[in-house]
């Protein structure tokens, strides 16, 4: 398989790659540096299109705008360089930031937050009317999310606990129930920690490994079926994109320098195995 380096902006924490089908572009972020990037495969061009406060994740709105989830619980609408504040701050999150988010079929957004020295992380659900509901507490590091193909289950990653959970998900209400383990990553040297994730058209889970230097594909029963190695220790998140959703884009991070983290640390990669993904759902916040 050919692993292609697409762009190297030396991201401290490259994350949240997301394909924008309207524009036929890929967007991704560098979380702590508040940078938003985009790549156009048709031309090979890539650029920084926004710089500001830290961005823990984003979704694509129904009208094509981006919804940025930032520090202090701030949620910002970004459209063609112009920004509009949707939520100024969340009082309980002013000392931390969002980390990984996903839109659901109804346009809600599940959005996680990082822990602070005083308390654990959380997972919230933001409804289209602006209502914010805490749905999971006691989280180590809130991370990758993904829906089962039948839309009856939601995967949710807690990085520090080395686990990907599976919840029953009710599409009508957005409720999450019946949490159980989908995969527990062995806490052995070199395995790393589960980070961002996505789900392909066959219902297989793709989980990036922070400090594990790889991307792992799991069958719906939790069995590991494929492992792809990267020239970067901190592999952070995968997504599917391209006209037929067979391109896999993967972000990485560079915290300590390439001499320690690997020559590809902080870069965006692409590979194509002929496996198809599905479009992500769009948020409808504020509509």
Secondary structure, 3 states (H helix, E strand, C coil): CCCEEEEECCCCEEEEEEEECCCCEEEEEECCCCEEEEEECCCCEEEEEEECCCEEEEEEECCCCEEEEEECCCEEEEECCEEEEEECCCHHHCCCEEEEEEECCCCCEEEEEECCCCCCEEEEEECCCCCEEEEEEEECEEEEEEECCCCCEEEEEECCCCEEEEEEECCCCCCEEEEEEEEECCCCCCCCEEEEEEECCCCCEEEEEECCCEEEEECCCCCEEEEEECCCCEEEEEEEECCCCCEEEEEEECCCCHHHHCCCCCEEEEEECCCCCCCCCCECCCC
